[in-house]
Structures are given as structure tokens and as C-alpha cells.
Amino acid sequence: MRFFKYLPVLAVAAFVGQCAAFSFGPSDDAVVIAPPALDMPATSSGLQTAVFAGGCFWGVQGVFQHVQGVKNAVSGYDGGAATTAQYDTVSEGNTGHAESVSVTYDPATVSYGKLLQIFFSVAHNPTELNRQGPDSGTQYRSAIFAQNAEQQKVAQAYIAQLDNTQAFGKPIVTRIERDKAFYPAESYHQDFLTENPSYPYIVINDLPKVAQLKKLFPEQYRAEPVLVKNQ
């Protein structure tokens, strides 16, 4: 399923796919879940990277841009080849890519486990297979692109923990995938939530996620987002 909608707010003469579609319903409510029993230790050794995929990258990026300790959150594509890492091609659903967000964070301020908790609770619905809300296709799958063996171990343990406690009432379908390479998305996709807060898709699907982040994670919430354009 693919929608074509001219986006004057982007100031480009282009059609975009389901990320620009008008939603058929409101954003899913966030689920209150326990933090990971297993986490990576806090360290002051430098910035680290996590890559998450959870549907349209506009909302996932927007959520993590409001998290304390996050230094950058870039929308892009992971899971496929460089030659097909363009929006129109990825939107066909057969390149292997997922719309993803690369999160650069300070582990002395926010842990990988806390990012996972926010990802599962607020940023998306991890029980939807190859779709999120109105958007369907493997490019909208729920996935974690582990950057190292420790991230993979923590993510696997957390998924097992959440499934064992039936935190969502349904099995988690999130895949833990090998990180082939992350390719930043086109500039008009970056900071989309912040720059287009009245856009219908954003109003219905993504602004509620930021509100839920503020409500459920007040200690991690930052009012001023960290934007790609300011890097």
C-alpha cells in the first residue's frame, strides 16, 4: 500500500510515500513497562550509537530528539545496500532497508537500556509486524540494529523479559539485526516533526508520542529538541 501526497511544506516538488499519508487513526497509547533488568554500565569513555527502526522515521527521530543525553538523532535507512538507500527506492519495500534512526548518546547521562525502554514504550508499537499504524511494508518493520555484541545481548534479554511478563499482551515482533550500514535520509526528512508540527500525520501519529515521553519519562525528557540542522 502506497500513498502519494504533495508536500508543500517541504518546498520541493516531490511525492512521498506512506510517511506522508494521512493516518486512519490516532497514535497508539504508550505502554508502561519496567526498565531492563540487564543494562550496559554507565561510562564516561565517550559517545555511543544506537540504531532503532519503528515505522516512519519522523516520529522515532522526534521522540529521541527530546531525550536527555541524546546528542544527535538522524533519520535514515539501515539493513540494505548503499545503492538503494534512497527514499523512493526504499519505499518500494524490497531493498531490505528499514526506515531507521541513528541515535548518538552520552552513556554517562542515558543508558542503552533506557533508550530501549523508551523505544518499546513510547516510540512505536513493537507488536505490529511489518507495519506501524497506517504505514505497511518491511521498510516499516520494528528492528534494532545492534552496534556490538553487548547491545545485542541487552536487547535480546529485554525482549525476553517483556515477553515473559506479557507487557504488551501480544508477542513482540521486533527483530535484532546485524548493522550493515546506516545511510542518512534526504535532508527534507530531517527534523520533520519539529519543523512541521501542524502537519496532519505528525499531529495524529507523532506529537502524542512526544507528549507520552514527557509524561512517562519526565527525568529523561528535554523540552528543546536536539536537531540535525544544528549539528
PAZAPA-4460 file (N, C-alpha, C; in steps of 0.05 Angstrom, whole numbers, plus 32768, in hexadecimal, padded with zeros to 4 digits):
% residues 231
    n_x    n_y    n_z   ca_x   ca_y   ca_z    c_x    c_y    c_z   seq   type   mol
   8011   7FE8   8000   8000   8000   8000   8012   8019   8000     1      M     A
   800C   802B   7FEE   801D   8043   7FEC   800B   805B   7FE5     2      R     A
   8010   8071   7FF3   8001   808A   7FEF   8013   809E   7FE3     3      F     A
   8008   80AF   7FD1   8017   80C5   7FC6   800A   80DF   7FCE     4      F     A
   8019   80F0   7FDA   800E   8109   7FE4   8023   811F   7FE1     5      K     A
   801C   8134   7FD2   802E   814A   7FCF   8032   8159   7FE9     6      Y     A
   804B   815E   7FF0   8052   816B   8009   805C   8187   8004     7      L     A
   804B   819B   8004   8055   81B7   8000   8066   81C0   8017     8      P     A
   8063   81B4   802F   8073   81BC   8046   8090   81B5   8042     9      V     A
   8096   81A3   8030   80B2   819C   802B   80BF   81AE   8017    10      L     A
   80AF   81BE   8009   80B9   81D0   7FF5   80C9   81C1   7FE0    11      A     A
   80C0   81A9   7FDA   80CD   819A   7FC4   80B6   818E   7FB4    12      V     A
   80BB   818C   7F9A   80A6   8180   7F88   80AA   8162   7F88    13      A     A
   809F   8155   7F9C   80A4   8138   7F9E   808B   812B   7FAB    14      A     A
   8087   8112   7FA3   8073   8102   7FB1   8081   80F1   7FC5    15      F     A
   8074   80EC   7FDB   8080   80DA   7FEF   806C   80C4   7FF5    16      V     A
   8076   80AF   8003   8065   8097   8008   8056   8099   8021    17      G     A
   8054   8083   802F   8041   8081   8045   8048   8092   805C    18      Q     A
   8061   809A   805F   8068   80AC   8075   8057   80C6   8073    19      C     A
   804F   80CD   805B   8040   80E6   8057   8022   80E0   8056    20      A     A
   801A   80C8   805A   7FFE   80C1   8058   7FEF   80CC   8070    21      A     A
   7FD5   80D2   806B   7FC4   80D9   8082   7FBD   80BF   8091    22      F     A
   7FBF   80C0   80AB   7FBB   80A9   80BB   7F9D   80A1   80BB    23      S     A
   7F98   8087   80BF   7F7D   807D   80C2   7F74   807C   80DF    24      F     A
   7F86   8083   80F1   7F7E   8082   810E   7F94   808F   811E    25      G     A
   7F8E   8094   8138   7FA1   80A2   8149   7FB9   8090   8150    26      P     A
   7FCE   809D   8159   7FE6   808E   8162   7FDF   807B   8178    27      S     A
   7FEC   8064   8179   7FE8   8051   818F   7FF1   805E   81A9    28      D     A
   7FE2   8057   81BE   7FEA   8060   81D8   8004   8053   81E1    29      D     A
   8015   8062   81EF   802D   8056   81F9   8027   8041   820E    30      A     A
   8038   802E   8211   8035   8018   8224   804A   801C   823A    31      V     A
   8040   801C   8253   8053   801E   826A   8060   8003   826E    32      V     A
   807B   8003   826B   808A   7FEA   826E   80A1   7FED   8281    33      I     A
   80AA   7FD7   828C   80C1   7FD8   829E   80DA   7FDD   828F    34      A     A
   80EE   7FE9   829B   8108   7FEC   828E   8116   7FD1   828B    35      P     A
   812A   7FD0   827A   8139   7FB7   8276   8146   7FAD   8290    36      P     A
   8144   7F94   8296   8153   7F89   82AD   8170   7F88   82A7    37      A     A
   8177   7F85   828D   8193   7F85   8285   8198   7F9E   8274    38      L     A
   81AD   7FAD   827B   81B3   7FC5   826C   81D1   7FC7   8269    39      D     A
   81D9   7FD9   8257   81F5   7FDE   8254   81FE   7FF2   8269    40      M     A
   8216   7FEF   8274   821E   8001   828A   8223   801D   8281    41      P     A
   821D   8030   8292   8223   804C   828C   8241   8050   8289    42      A     A
   8248   8060   8276   8264   8064   8270   8269   8081   8267    43      T     A
   8280   808B   826C   8288   80A6   8263   829D   80A4   824D    44      S     A
   829E   808D   8240   82B2   8089   822C   82AC   8096   8211    45      S     A
   8295   80A3   820E   828F   80B0   81F5   8273   80AA   81EB    46      G     A
   826B   80B7   81D5   8251   80B3   81CA   824E   8098   81BD    47      L     A
   8235   808D   81BD   822F   8074   81B1   8217   8077   819E    48      Q     A
   8213   8063   818E   81FE   8063   817A   81EB   804C   817D    49      T     A
   81D1   8051   8179   81BD   803D   8178   81AB   8042   8160    50      A     A
   81A2   802D   8152   8191   8031   813B   8177   8021   813F    51      V     A
   8161   8030   813C   8147   8024   8140   8135   8029   8127    52      F     A
   8124   8015   8122   8110   8017   810C   80F5   8011   8118    53      A     A
   80E2   8023   8114   80C7   801F   8120   80B2   802E   8110    54      G     A
   80B0   8028   80F6   809C   8036   80E6   80A8   804F   80D9    55      G     A
   8098   8061   80D2   80A1   807A   80C5   80B5   8088   80D7    56      C     A
   80CC   808F   80CB   80E2   809A   80DC   80DC   80B6   80E7    57      F     A
   80C8   80C4   80DC   80C2   80DF   80E7   80BC   80DE   8105    58      W     A
   80AB   80CC   810D   80A4   80CA   8129   80B9   80BF   813B    59      G     A
   80C7   80AA   8132   80DD   809F   8142   80F3   80B3   8146    60      V     A
   80FA   80C2   8131   810E   80D7   8134   8104   80EC   8148    61      Q     A
   80EB   80F4   8145   80E0   8109   8156   80E1   8102   8173    62      G     A
   80DB   80E9   8179   80DB   80E0   8195   80F8   80E2   81A0    63      V     A
   810B   80D6   8192   8126   80D5   819D   8134   80F0   819E    64      F     A
   812B   8103   818D   8135   811E   818E   812E   812C   81A8    65      Q     A
   811A   8121   81B6   8111   812D   81CF   811B   811E   81E8    66      H     A
   812F   810D   81E4   8139   80FD   81FB   8154   8109   8205    67      V     A
   8155   810E   821F   816E   8118   822B   8184   8104   8226    68      Q     A
   819C   810E   821F   81B3   80FD   821A   81B6   80F6   81FD    69      G     A
   81A1   80FA   81EC   81A3   80F5   81D0   81B0   810E   81C3    70      V     A
   81C6   8109   81B4   81D4   811F   81A8   81CD   8123   818B    71      K     A
   81C2   810F   817E   81B8   8111   8163   81A6   80FA   815D    72      N     A
   8192   80FE   814C   8180   80E9   8143   817B   80EE   8125    73      A     A
   8184   80DC   8114   8183   80E0   80F7   8171   80CB   80EB    74      V     A
   815E   80D4   80DA   814D   80C2   80CB   815D   80B6   80B4    75      S     A
   8158   809D   80AE   8166   8091   8098   815D   8074   8092    76      G     A
   816E   8065   8086   8168   804A   807D   817E   8037   8086    77      Y     A
   8175   801F   8090   8188   800B   8098   817D   7FF0   808F    78      D     A
   818F   7FDD   808B   8187   7FC2   8083   818A   7FBB   8066    79      G     A
   8192   7FCE   8056   8195   7FC9   8039   81AF   7FD5   802E    80      G     A
   81B0   7FD6   8014   81C9   7FDF   8006   81C8   7FFE   8002    81      A     A
   81E0   8009   7FFE   81E3   8025   7FF9   81D5   802E   7FDF    82      A     A
   81D6   801D   7FCB   81CB   8024   7FB1   81AD   8028   7FB1    83      T     A
   819F   801D   7FC5   8182   801F   7FC5   8178   802F   7FDE    84      T     A
   818A   803D   7FEB   8183   804C   8004   8179   8068   7FFD    85      A     A
   8163   8068   7FED   8155   8081   7FE7   8138   807D   7FEC    86      Q     A
   812A   8092   7FF4   810F   8090   7FFE   80FC   8082   7FEA    87      Y     A
   80FC   808C   7FD1   80EA   8080   7FBD   80EF   8063   7FB9    88      D     A
   8108   805A   7FB9   810F   803E   7FB5   8108   802E   7FCE    89      T     A
   810F   8037   7FE5   8109   8029   7FFE   80EB   8026   8001    90      V     A
   80DB   803A   7FF8   80BE   8039   7FFC   80B1   8023   7FEB    91      S     A
   80BF   8017   7FD9   80B5   8000   7FCA   80B3   7FE7   7FDB    92      E     A
   80C3   7FE7   7FF1   80C0   7FD1   8004   80D0   7FB8   7FFE    93      G     A
   80E3   7FBA   7FEB   80F2   7FA1   7FE4   8110   7FA5   7FE4    94      N     A
   811A   7FBA   7FF2   8136   7FBF   7FF2   8144   7FB3   800B    95      T     A
   8134   7FAA   801E   8140   7FA1   8037   8143   7FB6   804D    96      G     A
   8141   7FCF   8044   8144   7FE5   8058   812B   7FE7   806A    97      H     A
   812F   7FF3   8081   811A   7FFC   8092   811E   801A   8097    98      A     A
   8109   8029   8097   810B   8045   80A0   8115   8045   80BD    99      E     A
   812C   8051   80C2   813A   804E   80DB   8143   8069   80E6   100      S     A
   814B   8069   80FF   8156   8082   810B   816F   807A   8119   101      V     A
   8185   8088   8112   819E   8084   811F   81A0   8098   8136   102      S     A
   81A2   808E   814F   81A2   809E   8167   81BE   809F   8172   103      V     A
   81CA   80B6   8173   81E4   80BA   8181   81DE   80C4   819D   104      T     A
   81E9   80B6   81B1   81E2   80BD   81CC   81FA   80BB   81DF   105      Y     A
   81F7   80C8   81F6   820B   80C8   820A   8203   80B4   821F   106      D     A
   8211   809D   8221   820A   8088   8234   820D   8090   8251   107      P     A
   821B   80A6   8256   821D   80B0   8272   8203   80BD   827A   108      A     A
   81F3   80C5   8267   81D9   80D3   826D   81C1   80C1   8269   109      T     A
   81C1   80B2   8253   81AB   80A0   824D   81B6   8085   8244   110      V     A
   81AC   806F   824F   81B6   8055   8249   81A9   804A   8230   111      S     A
   81B6   8036   8224   81AA   8028   820D   8190   801B   8215   112      Y     A
   818F   8010   822E   8176   8004   8237   815F   8017   8239   113      G     A
   8165   8030   8242   8150   8044   8244   8146   804C   8228   114      K     A
   8159   804D   8215   8150   8052   81F9   813E   803C   81EF   115      L     A
   8145   8023   81F6   8134   800D   81EE   8118   800F   81FB   116      L     A
   8117   8017   8214   80FE   8019   8222   80EC   802F   8214   117      Q     A
   80F9   8045   820D   80EA   805A   81FF   80E1   8050   81E3   118      I     A
   80F2   8042   81D5   80EC   8037   81BB   80D4   8025   81BC   119      F     A
   80D3   8013   81CF   80BD   8000   81D0   80A4   800C   81DC   120      F     A
   80A7   801E   81EE   808F   802A   81FC   8082   8040   81ED   121      S     A
   8092   8052   81E2   8088   806C   81D7   808B   806E   81B9   122      V     A
   80A2   8066   81AE   80A8   806D   8192   8098   805D   817E   123      A     A
   808F   8045   8185   8081   8035   8171   8073   801E   817F   124      H     A
   8064   800F   8170   8056   7FF7   817A   8065   7FDE   8171   125      N     A
   8073   7FD0   8183   8084   7FBA   817B   8076   7FA0   8175   126      P     A
   805B   7FA1   8175   804C   7F89   816F   8040   7F89   8153   127      T     A
   8045   7F9E   8144   803B   7FA0   8128   8050   7F96   8115   128      E     A
   8049   7F82   8105   805C   7F76   80F3   805D   7F84   80D8   129      L     A
   8074   7F8E   80D0   8078   7F9C   80B7   8064   7FB2   80B2   130      N     A
   805E   7FC1   80C6   804C   7FD8   80C4   804D   7FE8   80DE   131      R     A
   8045   8001   80DC   8040   8012   80F3   8028   8024   80EC   132      Q     A
   8012   8021   80FA   7FFB   8032   80F5   7FF2   802F   80D8   133      G     A
   7FF1   8046   80C9   7FE8   8045   80AD   7FFD   803C   8099   134      P     A
   8016   8038   80A2   802C   8033   8090   8032   8015   8090   135      D     A
   8033   8008   8079   8038   7FEC   8077   804E   7FE6   8063   136      S     A
   805C   7FD0   8069   8073   7FC8   8058   808B   7FC2   8069   137      G     A
   809D   7FB2   805F   80B5   7FAA   806F   80C6   7FC2   8076   138      T     A
   80C4   7FD7   8067   80D4   7FF0   806D   80CA   7FFD   8086   139      Q     A
   80B3   7FF5   8090   80A7   8000   80A9   80A9   7FEB   80C0   140      Y     A
   80BA   7FD7   80BD   80BB   7FC3   80D2   80C8   7FCD   80EC   141      R     A
   80C2   7FBF   8101   80CE   7FC5   811B   80E9   7FB6   811C   142      S     A
   80FE   7FC5   8120   8119   7FB8   8120   812C   7FC8   8131   143      A     A
   8140   7FB9   813C   8156   7FC5   814A   816F   7FBD   813B   144      I     A
   817F   7FD0   8132   8198   7FC9   8124   81AE   7FCC   8138   145      F     A
   81B5   7FB5   8145   81C9   7FB5   815A   81E4   7FBD   814F   146      A     A
   81F2   7FCE   815E   820C   7FD8   8155   8223   7FC7   8160   147      Q     A
   821D   7FB6   8173   8231   7FA4   817E   8224   7F8D   818D   148      N     A
   8234   7F7A   8196   8229   7F63   81A3   821B   7F6A   81BD   149      A     A
   8225   7F7E   81CB   8218   7F85   81E5   81FD   7F91   81E0   150      E     A
   81FA   7FA2   81CC   81DF   7FAD   81C6   81CC   7F96   81BE   151      Q     A
   81D6   7F83   81AF   81C5   7F6D   81A7   81BC   7F5C   81BF   152      Q     A
   81CE   7F58   81D2   81C8   7F48   81EA   81B3   7F57   81FB   153      K     A
   81B6   7F71   81FE   81A3   7F80   820F   8187   7F81   8201   154      V     A
   8187   7F85   81E7   816E   7F86   81D8   815F   7F6C   81D9   155      A     A
   816E   7F56   81D4   8161   7F3B   81D5   8156   7F35   81F1   156      Q     A
   8165   7F3C   8205   815B   7F37   8221   8143   7F48   8227   157      A     A
   8142   7F60   821D   812B   7F71   8223   8112   7F68   8215   158      Y     A
   8114   7F60   81FC   80FD   7F55   81ED   80F3   7F3C   81FC   159      I     A
   8105   7F2A   8205   80FC   7F13   8213   80EE   7F1A   822D   160      A     A
   80F9   7F2E   823B   80ED   7F38   8254   80D1   7F42   824F   161      Q     A
   80CD   7F53   823B   80B3   7F5E   8235   809F   7F49   822C   162      L     A
   80A8   7F36   821C   8097   7F20   8214   808F   7F0E   822B   163      D     A
   80A2   7F08   823D   809D   7EF7   8253   8088   7F03   8267   164      N     A
   8088   7F1D   8268   8075   7F2B   827A   805C   7F33   826B   165      T     A
   805A   7F2C   8251   8043   7F33   8241   803D   7F51   8243   166      Q     A
   8052   7F61   8240   804F   7F7E   8244   803C   7F8B   8230   167      A     A
   803B   7F7F   8218   802A   7F8B   8203   8011   7F7A   81FD   168      F     A
   800E   7F64   820A   7FF7   7F53   8204   7FFA   7F43   81EB   169      G     A
   800D   7F49   81DA   8013   7F3A   81C2   8031   7F38   81BF   170      K     A
   803A   7F24   81AF   8057   7F20   81AC   8064   7F38   819E   171      P     A
   807C   7F3E   81A7   808C   7F53   8199   8097   7F48   8180   172      I     A
   8095   7F57   816A   809F   7F4E   8150   80B9   7F5C   8148   173      V     A
   80C4   7F6C   8159   80DC   7F7B   8153   80F3   7F68   814C   174      T     A
   8100   7F6E   8136   8117   7F5E   812E   8131   7F6C   8137   175      R     A
   8144   7F5C   8140   815F   7F66   8145   8170   7F5E   812D   176      I     A
   8179   7F72   811E   8186   7F6C   8105   81A3   7F76   8106   177      E     A
   81B3   7F6A   80F5   81CF   7F72   80F2   81CF   7F8D   80E4   178      R     A
   81DF   7FA0   80EF   81E0   7FBB   80E4   81F3   7FBA   80CC   179      D     A
   81E7   7FBA   80B4   81F7   7FBA   809B   8204   7FD6   8098   180      K     A
   81F4   7FEA   8097   81FE   8006   8096   81E5   8018   8098   181      A     A
   81E9   802F   80A3   81D3   8043   80A5   81D8   8059   8091   182      F     A
   81C3   805F   8082   81C5   8074   806D   81B1   808A   8074   183      Y     A
   81BB   80A2   807A   81A9   80B8   8080   8194   80BD   806A   184      P     A
   817C   80C4   8072   8167   80CA   805F   816B   80E6   8053   185      A     A
   815B   80EC   803F   815C   8106   8032   8157   811C   8046   186      E     A
   8161   8133   8040   8160   814A   8053   8143   8152   805A   187      S     A
   8130   814E   8047   8115   8157   804C   8107   8145   8061   188      Y     A
   8113   812E   8067   8108   811C   807B   8112   8122   8097   189      H     A
   8129   8131   8099   8135   8136   80B3   8125   814C   80C2   190      Q     A
   8123   8147   80DC   8115   815A   80EE   80F8   815F   80E6   191      D     A
   80EC   814C   80D9   80D1   8151   80CD   80BC   8157   80E2   192      F     A
   80BD   8149   80F8   80A8   814E   810C   80AA   816A   8117   193      L     A
   80C2   8173   811D   80C6   818E   8128   80BF   81A4   8114   194      T     A
   80C6   81A0   80FB   80C1   81B4   80E7   80A5   81B5   80DC   195      E     A
   8096   819F   80E1   807B   819D   80D6   8067   8193   80EB   196      N     A
   8065   81A2   8101   8054   8198   8117   8036   8198   8111   197      P     A
   802D   81A6   80FD   8011   81A7   80F6   800A   8194   80DF   198      S     A
   801E   8186   80D5   8019   8173   80BF   8006   815D   80C9   199      Y     A
   7FF1   8156   80BB   7FDD   8143   80C5   7FE9   8129   80CF   200      P     A
   7FFB   811D   80C0   8006   8103   80C9   8015   8107   80E3   201      Y     A
   8024   811C   80E6   8032   8122   80FE   801F   8126   8116   202      I     A
   800B   8136   8111   7FF7   813C   8127   7FEA   8122   8131   203      V     A
   7FE3   8111   811F   7FD4   80F9   8127   7FE6   80E3   8131   204      I     A
   7FFD   80DF   8124   800D   80C7   812B   8025   80CD   813D   205      N     A
   8031   80E4   813A   804C   80E8   8147   804D   80FB   815E   206      D     A
   803E   8111   815D   803E   8123   8174   8034   8115   818E   207      L     A
   8021   8103   818C   8019   80F4   81A4   8030   80E4   81B0   208      P     A
   8042   80DA   819F   8059   80CB   81AA   806B   80DD   81BA   209      K     A
   8070   80F5   81B1   8081   8108   81C0   8073   810F   81DB   210      V     A
   8059   8113   81DA   804A   8119   81F2   804B   8101   8206   211      A     A
   804A   80E9   81FC   804C   80D1   820D   8068   80CE   8218   212      Q     A
   807D   80D6   8209   8098   80D6   8213   809A   80E9   822B   213      L     A
   808F   8100   8228   8090   8114   823E   8081   810A   8257   214      K     A
   806B   80FC   8253   805A   80F2   8269   8067   80DB   8277   215      K     A
   8071   80C7   8268   807B   80AE   8273   8099   80B0   827B   216      L     A
   80A8   80C1   826E   80C4   80C3   8273   80CC   80E0   8279   217      F     A
   80C1   80EC   828E   80C6   8108   8293   80E4   810E   8299   218      P     A
   80F2   80FB   82A4   810E   8100   82AB   8120   80FE   8292   219      E     A
   8116   80F0   827D   8126   80EE   8264   811D   8103   824F   220      Q     A
   8106   810F   8253   80FB   8122   823F   810A   813C   823F   221      Y     A
   810F   8146   8227   811A   8161   8223   8107   8170   8211   222      R     A
   8100   8188   8219   80EC   8198   820A   80F7   81A1   81EF   223      A     A
   8111   81A8   81EF   811D   81B2   81D6   812A   819B   81C7   224      E     A
   8120   8194   81AF   812B   817D   81A1   8147   8182   8197   225      P     A
   8157   816D   8195   8171   816F   8188   816D   816A   816A   226      V     A
   8173   817D   8159   816D   817C   813D   8185   8176   812B   227      L     A
   8180   8168   8115   8195   8161   8102   81A0   817B   80F6   228      V     A
   818F   818E   80F0   8198   81A6   80E3   81AB   81B7   80F4   229      K     A
   81AB   81B2   810E   81BC   81C1   8120   81D7   81B3   8125   230      N     A
   81DB   819C   8119   81F4   818D   811E   820B   819A   810E   231      Q     A
***
